[in-house]
Amino acid sequence: MNVYLCLMAPVETTPIREHIIDLDLTPHERWQFLSGYITDMDELLSCYLRDFEGAESMLLAGMIEYKKNILPAHYLEEIACVASFSRFSEDQVLLANLYYDILKLYFGCTAFAVNTGETTFHCRNLDWHTENNVLSRHSMIFDFRHDGETLFKTVGWPGFIGALSGTKPGKFSLTLNAVLSQDPPEVAFPISFLLRDVLTSADSYADARTMLEQTPIVSDCLILLSGIGAQEHIVIERTPRRAAVRETGEQFIAVTNDYKKLQNGTGGNILQATSCSRYDRALTLLREAIPQNNEACLNILQDEDVAMQITVQQMVFNNKTGEISLLRT
């Protein structure tokens, strides 16, 4: 399986579907629109769960205590709503939603944030190996609203209730990149649910930073966080219990799939196979010319030495306005 061959597939130009998630509804009601996406959702869930073959029974056996001790009731109710439109059980739907924390070695990703003086663009390639282009084809934008107003937006798929990429207009944006350390996993909060919690409750870049640095999590990750101020862009390097923050004196910052501040105790691994070359290329392009619009940001993401064969989404968030430009590849 040539997971890290750095060639990009053609960009898909069909419109991206967008759905409102009304947070004023009960958790059981928020995802009712999924009744129109049963086939798409079951295809996605099958794809996620297939990667757990041989371990699914063991993983499901631990769900009772995990749900009881770790997960808030409102997330479990949303999972139950999703499962009601699916041929899969609630525990299987939850397991699929925890994919990153269990099997993050399939993720790549390159991301950067750049302040133009007018706004900050937060940009990322989501690199994730899947069969039949399923993640690309079913990509959606979710507009989470409270009192009729947009609270935040995420980029995801039908059946996935957490966040890997999101923006809170006028406040901040965040995206998740995979990384590996030798620190043991913890029985703790899943990272995709933490990112959604941060988008929901953090009222500022500073609040988001504190939550992302201090909350115990299940597994390793790198989080690009950017605000709207000139120097509000950092990479938060995490293991389940440790955190380090990487800052920059430049107008931009980039991240791929290796620690640069934390001592991780590992040699090379599958995630790092192209990490440094993608990181170096992104920085070179940013130093050559600061991108001033969505198109210029996408040009960097689409560079042949930045994009990958497993790139499924390319996105640009405008932190000031909350506008999202999303392409599927």
N, C-alpha and C positions, 0 to 999 in steps of 0.2 A: 504494500500500500504506500504510494508515494505521497504521503501526507504533506510534506514540506517542500514540494516542488514549487518554485516561485514563478508561476505563470498565471495570469488572470483570465478567466472566462469572459465572454462578451457581456456587456452591461444590459440588464433587462430594463426596457423602457415602459412597460405597462404600468398603469397607475397603482400606487400603493394604497391599500385599504386603510381607513382610519375609523376608529370606533370610540365613542364616549363611554367612559366608566364612571357612573354617577355614584360618588362616595356617600351621598345622602340616602341612598337605598340600603337596605339590609344586605349583608354579605351574600345571602342566598339569591339576591336579585341582580347583583351587579353585572354578572356575566351571562344574562339571559340571551343576548344576541348570538351566543355560541350555538343555539339551536339551528342556525343557518349554516354552520360550519362543521357539522358532525364528521363528514368524510375527511376534510382537511385535518381536523384535530386528531382523529384516530390514526391517520397516517403519520402525523408527527409523534404521537405517543408511542406508536409501534416502533418508530425509528429510535427514540430515546431508550425504550425498554430493551430493545434488541441488544444493546451494548452491555446490558446487565446479565445476559444469559449465563447460567451457571452459578450466579451469585444472587439472583433475584429473591429466592426463598429466604436466604439468610438475611438479606437487607430488609425484607418485609417483616421478618420476625421481630426486628427491633423497633418497628414503627410505633407500637402501642406506648412504650415508655417515652419515646422521643416526642410523640404528639402530646403526651400528658405533661411532660416536664419542660419542654422547650418552646413549642409553637403556640402563639396566641390563638384564641378561639376564632377570631374573625378570619384568619388565614385558613383555618381548617374548614370553616363554613364556606369560604370561597372555593376551596378544593372540592367540597361536596357538591357545590353547584356545577362545577366543571364536569365532575364525574357523572352527574345526572344526565348529561348529553353525550356520554361516551360509552363504549362497550367495556371500558376498564373500571376497576374498583377504585375507591377513594385512595387507598394506600398506593396503588399503582400510579395514579395521577400525581400524588405527592412525591413518590420516588422519582418520576420523570422531572418534576419541578426542582428536585435536588441534584440534577445531573452534574452541574459544575462541581459541587462539593465532593461528589463521589468519583467522577471520571474526568477531571479537568485536563488530562493529557491530550485530549482531542482539540483543545483550543489553541489558537495562536494569538493573533491580533496585534495591530500597530495603531497607536493613537497619539495625537498631539493636540495641544491647546496653544493658541496664538492671540495675543492682544494687538489690535490694529490701531488703537487710539480712539476708535469709534465704538467698538464692541470687542468681545472675545469670541472667536470661533473655536468650538470644541469638536474635534474630528476623530473618526475612528473607522478602521476596517475591522469587521468581525470575521475572524477566520475560524472555521469550525467544520471538521470533516463530517459529511453526511452523504447517504446514498440518494440518488435520484434528485439531487438539488432541492431536497424537501424544505430545508430552512429558508432558502432564498425565495422559493415560490410562494411560501405562506407567510412571508413577513408582513407585519402590520404596525401601525402607530396607534397607541392607546392614549387617549386624552382623559386623564383623571380629573374630574371636576367636583367642586364643593360649592354649594350655594350658586350653582349655575356658572361659575367661573373656573377657568383652567387653573388647577393647582400645580400639576406637573404633567409631563408627557414621557412615555417610554417607547422604545422600539422592541417589539417582541413577536409572538406567534399565538394563534388561538390555543388555549389550554395552558399557557404559561402565565402565572399571575405575579411573578417577581419582576426584578429589573436587572438587566445587564448593561443597559444604556439608557440614560434619562436626563431630562432637563427641567429645571424649575425657572420659568421665565422671569428675567430681571434679578435672579438670585445666583444660580450656579448650575453646572452640568457635571455629570459623573459617568465614567465608563469603567468596565472591569476587564483586566487582562490576566491571563493565567501565568502561573509561575510555580516552581517546585522547590521545596526545602526538605531537610531531614527532620524537621520538627514534627512530632506526632499529631495526628488530627485530634480534635476535641469534640466532645458531645456538647455542642453549642449552637448558636444561631446560624442558619444558612446565609451565605453572603448575598444571594439574590433577594432574599427577604429583607436583609439589613439595608441594601441599597434602596429598596422601595420605602422602608421606614424612614430613611434619611430624606428622601424626596417628599414624603408626606409631612414630616414634623419639623425638619430643620428650617428655620426661617432666614438663615443667612449662610454665606460661605463659611464663616467661622464656626457656626453651629454644626454644619455638615462635617467639617474637618474633625471636630472633637468626637463626634459619634463614630466616624470611620476609623479614627485612631484607637479609641478606647474600648469599643465593644468586642468582647471575645467572640470568635467565629470558628467555624468548623475547620476551615482549611486555608492554605496559602493563597494569596492573591496580590495583584497590583491594582491600585485604584487611581485613575487620573481624575482629579477634582479641579475645576476651574470656576472662578466667579466672574465679576464684571470689572474689577479693579485691574490696574496695570500690572501688578505683581501677584494677582490672585490665580496662580496655577502651580500645582504641586502634584507629585506622585507619592502616594502613601503606600509604602511597602509593608505587607502584612504576612505574618504567620498566625496561627490560631491565637497566640498570646503576645507576640512581639509586634512592634511597629516602629518604623523609621520614616521620616519625611524627607523627600528629595526636592530641593528648591533650585531655582535658577535665577541668575541676574539678567537673563535675556528676555526678550519679548515672548518667548515660547518655551515649551517643554515637550518632550516626547517620551514614549514608553513602548516597550515591546514585551519581552518575556524573560527578563533576568533581573535579579536584584543588583542594585548598584550601591546601596547603603548598608543593608543588612548582611551580616555574615550568615550564609545559608548552609555551609558545610557540604555542598554538593559539587561534583564535577560537571561534565557536560551531560545534558539530557535532551530528550526529544524536543522539548519546547525551545531550547536554546540553539537548536541546529541552525536557524537563520536569524535568530534574534538580533545579534550584534550588527549584521549587515543591513537589516531593515532599519534599525535604529540609526545607524550612521548615515544611511541614505536620506532618511527623513530630515535629520538635522542639516545635512548638506543643502537640501532643497530649501529649507526654511531660512538658512543663512544667505542663500543666493538672492531671495526675494520674499518679503513678508506678504503672504496672500491677503488680498483685500476684499475678497468676495467668495461666495460658495464655490464658484467654478474653479478658482485658483486653488482652494483647499482640496477639492476633488481631484484636481490634476496631480497633487502630491500623493493622495491616497491611491491613485491609479497608476503611478509610476511603476514600471516593470520590475524595479528592485525593491518596491515597498509592498505591492499587492501580491497575493499568493493564489495558487490554484484552488485553495480551499476558502478563499474570501467569499462570503455569502451576502454581506451587507456592507455598504459604504455610506457613512452618514456625516453630516455637518450640522451641529447645533449652533444657533445664534443665541448666545447667553442673554443678551439684552432683550430680544423680542420673543424668544422661545420658538422661533421658526426652525423647522427641521427639514433638511434636504436629505432624502434617502434614496439610494439606488440599490438594486439587487443585481448580483452578478452570477 
